């Protein structure tokens, strides 16, 4: 079980680990929309929905994410942002090395990143490089138009 090592590291005993393992094995789900019910499907990965235990296991699993890299990491729910200022080729290589370490870690944890949702955000640098006069009245609308939509899309406030 991928969670076992992390749970033991947090002082959780074998009895509780066995109970959690039984709870996680052979999970199935189905979807109900407007009274229409889908067939049951096996859940192969992901955070179990509903009970408190699923999100707690997820948080334990990602708690040390970023402890072993030099770039900055922001975590919110199941979103992770990794970033650093790129001034030269060495900075670019450090960021790439950190991304490689995170990918290796996610493989070991059996919690893969969804690369289809990954983005390389260079819009802030674009504004900084292109706009010569950086008055507040100009920068704020540019930021709200170009950058903010990447961070605010589908976020519940």
C-alpha positions, 0 to 999 in steps of 0.5 A, spaced: 500 500 500 503 506 497 500 510 504 503 505 509 510 508 509 507 515 510 502 513 515 508 509 519 512 515 519 506 519 522 506 514 528 500 510 525 500 503 528 499 497 524 492 495 526 489 502 523 494 501 517 490 494 516 483 498 517 485 503 512 488 498 507 481 494 507 477 501 506 481 503 500 481 496 496 476 494 491 473 501 491 467 502 486 463 508 484 458 510 480 455 517 477 448 519 478 445 525 474 438 527 474 436 520 476 440 516 471 445 512 474 451 509 471 454 502 472 459 501 477 466 502 476 472 500 480 476 506 482 484 505 481 487 511 484 485 518 486 483 521 493 476 517 495 471 522 496 466 523 501 469 521 508 474 525 511 479 519 511 480 520 504 482 527 504 487 526 510 490 520 507 491 525 501 494 531 505 499 526 509 501 523 502 503 530 499 505 533 506 513 533 504 512 535 497 517 540 496 521 539 502 527 536 497 526 541 491 529 548 491 524 551 487 518 554 491 511 550 491 504 552 493 499 547 494 492 547 495 487 541 495 489 537 489 493 543 486 500 544 486 504 550 483 512 549 482 515 556 480 522 560 480 524 566 477 528 564 471 534 569 470 539 564 466 540 557 464 542 555 471 535 557 473 532 553 468 536 547 469 534 547 477 527 548 475 527 542 470 531 538 476 526 540 481 520 538 476 524 531 475 524 530 482 517 531 483 515 526 477 519 521 480 516 522 487 509 522 484 511 515 481 513 512 488 507 515 491 503 512 485 499 519 485 501 521 478 500 528 476 495 530 470 500 533 465 494 535 461 493 540 466 500 542 467 502 549 464 508 553 463 506 560 465 510 565 462 505 571 462 508 575 468 515 575 464 512 577 458 508 583 461 515 585 465 519 585 458 514 588 453 511 594 458 516 599 459 512 604 463 509 600 469 504 604 472 499 601 476 493 603 472 496 599 466 499 593 470 493 591 474 488 590 468 494 587 464 495 582 470 487 581 471 486 580 463 492 575 462 495 572 468 489 571 473 484 567 469 490 561 469 489 562 477 482 563 478 478 558 473 473 554 476 476 556 483 470 556 488 471 562 493 
